[in-house]
Amino acid sequence: MSDNSVLIVDPVSSGKLYPRVLQQYGIEPILLDTDHALVSEFRTAPTPGALDFAADLGNSYEALLRMCTERSVAYVIAGSEPGVELAERLRADIPGCPAGETVLPQRRWDKQYMFEALAAAGVPTLTTRAVPAGHDAVPAEAVAELRAGRKLVVKPARGAASVGVRLVETPGQLAEAVTAITDSAGLFGGASAALVQEMYPAPRVEYAVDTFSTPAGHELVCVTVYDKWVSESGDFVYEKGRWLDHDDPIVRELAEYARRVLDALGMRIGPAHMEIMSGPLGPRLIDFGARAHGIGHPQHTHMLTGTSQIHRESEYIAELFGMRAPAERHSGYVLSRHGALVLLSVEREARYLGGAEAELADLPGVREVRMAAEPGKIYPATRSMMDSVALGLVFVVADTAGELDFRCVEVRKRAGDFFTTD
C-alpha cells in the first residue's frame, strides 16, 4: 500500500468514475467539492464522502494546501471542467506532483489564452476575437464579416458542454450573443470574456479527440465523430457521438494535429478532451478541456476498447505509486464493435411523459439508457449538451456502421414519443 494519496477536484460527470477504478489498485482517493461545480449545475447535491471546499476549508487555498501536505497528496485529478483551474494550481504548488507547464497555465482552461497560445505556436486555428468581460462593443471586423454574408460563432472564454455557444448571422444577433456572455456571470460563477470566432466553412465535420499525456508523450485514447444540427435559435444541438476505428483515414490527421495542440498548451500530464472541426481547411480546434471526456463517455470507451482516459490515468497513478509494474505503451486503440452515444433533445418546450427507460432498453443494440428527465416535468427546447444530459443519453452498439446508424435513428424516434408539446 502506497503512502501517497490522490485528490480529485469536483468528481462529477465522468469524474464520478475515478474512485471505483482507483480502488482496483488499492487507492482510496480524497474527493473535493467546490462551488464552481454547484453554480454551474454540474452537481446539485454534495458528493458522498467529499470534502467541501467552502464549508470544510473556508474556500482557503492555503488550508487546502495544508490538507494536501498532511494527507500526502502526490497526484491531483481534475474530476470535471469546473475543477480544472484549481487542480492545475495545486499540481504546480504541491512539491513533486506531476504537472503541466507552469508558464501561462490559463491557456489550458481559458479559451482566449488558449487560441492566442495556439496562434503563437504556429498551430492552425480559426480567426478568433475577444470581447472582455463587462464590455459589449463588438469587433468592427466581425460586423463587417457578417454584412458580407459570413456566419460567426460566439462562445464564452470560460465554459463547457456547449453552454452559451451561438451561431450568429446578423450584427444584431452578434451584439445580443456577446452581451449575454459578458454582462452576466459565467457558467462557473465568474465573469467571462466572449469569443467571436469564424465559422468553419462547409463541408465540415466535428470530432472529439481524447488523449492522455505523460512526460513520455501524448497517447491517443479514442476519436468520436459528432452528428448535430442548428436549432431555430442558432444553438448547436448534438444528436450523437460515434466512435471511429483507429485505422479510419481521418484519425491519423486528427491525432497529429491534437499533439501540436497539446504541446502548444503545455499539456504534460493527464487526460485532455478536444473538439476539432475538419474539412477544407484541415483540422482546427474548436474547444479543449484539460480533463477526461464528460457525460460518462469514458465508461463506454472502455466497453468498446478495453481502456479509457480514466482507466489509463488510474493505471499511470498506480505505476507512479509503485503499486503496478509499468507496461509497454501504444498510442492507439482497437474497437471491438461499432458504438454511439445518442443525446436526447426536444425542438420545442415539451413535457416528459415518463416510462421511456424500459421501452428504449428493449431496442436492438441498446446497452445503457440513462434517462434524467422527470415524469411530468416541462423541459425547454434543447440549446446545449447540458440540456441533452438533463433529458437523457442512450448507448448503442452494432456490428456494422450502417446498422448502428439505423439503430440510433430508431432510438431518437422512439424517445420522442415520450415527450409532448400539448
Secondary structure as UniProt FT lines:
FT   STRAND          5..9
FT   HELIX           13..17
FT   HELIX           18..23
FT   TURN            24..26
FT   STRAND          30..33
FT   HELIX           35..39
FT   TURN            40..41
FT   TURN            48..49
FT   STRAND          51..52
FT   TURN            53..59
FT   HELIX           61..70
FT   TURN            71..72
FT   STRAND          73..78
FT   HELIX           81..83
FT   HELIX           84..93
FT   TURN            95..96
FT   HELIX           105..108
FT   HELIX           111..120
FT   TURN            121..122
FT   STRAND          128..131
FT   TURN            133..134
FT   HELIX           140..147
FT   TURN            148..149
FT   STRAND          152..156
FT   TURN            161..164
FT   STRAND          166..168
FT   HELIX           171..182
FT   TURN            187..188
FT   STRAND          194..198
FT   STRAND          205..214
FT   TURN            215..216
FT   STRAND          217..230
FT   TURN            232..233
FT   STRAND          235..243
FT   TURN            246..247
FT   HELIX           249..264
FT   TURN            265..266
FT   STRAND          270..278
FT   TURN            280..281
FT   STRAND          284..289
FT   TURN            295..296
FT   HELIX           297..305
FT   HELIX           309..320
FT   TURN            321..322
FT   STRAND          338..343
FT   STRAND          350..352
FT   HELIX           356..361
FT   TURN            364..365
FT   STRAND          366..371
FT   TURN            375..376
FT   STRAND          378..379
FT   HELIX           385..391
FT   STRAND          392..398
FT   HELIX           401..416
FT   TURN            417..418
FT   STRAND          419..420
//
